[in-house]
Amino acid sequence: MRFVIALLVLPLVAAHAQSRERARDLGIPLDGTPGKYNAITDVAGVKVGHSTIIRGSGPLVAGQGPVRTGVTAIYPVSDSILQPVFAGWFSLNGNGEMTGTAWIEEYGELLYPVLITNTNSVGTVRDAVIEWGMKRVTEDAWNCCLPVVAETWDGSLSDIFGFHVQKQHVFAALDSARSGPVQEGNVGGGTGMECLGFKGGIGTASRVVAMGTDTFTVGVLVQCNFGSRGQLRIAGIPMGREITAPPDCYETRGPLDSAQARFRCPEVRGEASPYDPEAPGPVPEDHGSIIAIVATDAPLLPHQLKRIAKRVALGIGRMGGVAGSSSGDLFLAFSTAPAEPNQGLILNQRMVHDNLISPLYTATVQATEEAIINAMLAAETMVGANNLRVTALPHDQVRAILQRHNLLTK
């Protein structure tokens, strides 16, 4: 490697501030009413933290780098002692991993914070969460050691077989978790991700839903790493086919294997190369996945939360996703509504009427769509392993295309 850059994002409240335009700032037309922060943290008690590892540049050397990875943590409740909440999950396409789902399927409860990382770090992260939880789980906890850890693949930009995520990174993500604005884009588990042909990562959004005399909040956080540029749709426009930003390419004149050498950047080759959305790129079209975590304060039971989790798929479809065969599209939903106190043998539990739940489905679809857009707008162009350059979604072109279609809201 030519030189080494080391950066670890540690618990800093300032890191949660937004620095780039989000979907509504840009004027993208979106349905529904967002919460205060337009984030999963609009659901009271939910906190999010990240630990980001960016280190090294140049050719990939297994075990050394370059590294573009991390961990994201989502707390269902903010108590120092872990308390179970009702949960449900759904697999749209199962080429991925989300631990702890057998327990959720059987018992419908989530105890630990949810962690998201890269594919090869699931085991390390899971072990670290269990260690972290040893002093935070009560002795009578029904589920002591089955946390949810999910993943997507960042092996195009990062040395994924170097196993660079360690326990201290998990602890840092957990310790940094805060309510309020959520840092998006190239952070935490989303650091090395690509989404719909552009740089992807972490994104979030929320919806406030009035139902009768009650008002509930639905928040979604995604780790976005799926799809090809030709599939990308925003506000119903085939945006990926109209954007002319450079494709992914290798930003180097150094040695590359024969498959990679075809995709040297045009400026390296000394020639113009207009983007063709139908042309293959250095990253396979079906290469990635998406993890979505849905939080709500509506009183829902596990069977209802499973149905909420299923609606994430419709938000992905709005963006052009098709759940390709090599994609791991796994979704978890939980409710922070307090459970009734232990009443002995028979428990009484509040729930939204099944026949009246549809507004929460709509909110989930809307928030998922916007969370994916926010992930892509927040992400910045990144150069990673073997000098692969993944381009950020160009805000100016998105705005111009919306204007051309008379859809820009500001």
ABEGO torsion letter per residue (X at the ends): XABBBBBBBBBBAAAABBABBBAAAAGBBBBEBBBAAGBAAABBGBBBBBBBBBBEBEBBBBGAOBBBBEBBBBBABABABBBBBBBBBBBABABBBBBGAAAAAAAGBBABBBBBBBAAAAAAAAAAAAAAAAAABBAABABAABBBBBBBBAAAABBAAAGABBAAAAAAAAAABBBEBBBBEBBEAAAABBBGGBBBEBBBBBBBBBBEABBBBBBBBBBBABEBAAABBBGGBBAAAABABBBBBBBBABBBBAAAAAABBAAAAGBBBBBBAABBBABBAAABBBBBBBBBABBBBAAAAAAAAAAAAAAAAAAGBAGBAABBBBBBBBBABBBBBBAEABBBBBBBBAAAAAAAAAAAAAAAAAAAAAAAAABBBBBBBGGBBBBBBBAAAAAAAAAAAGABAX
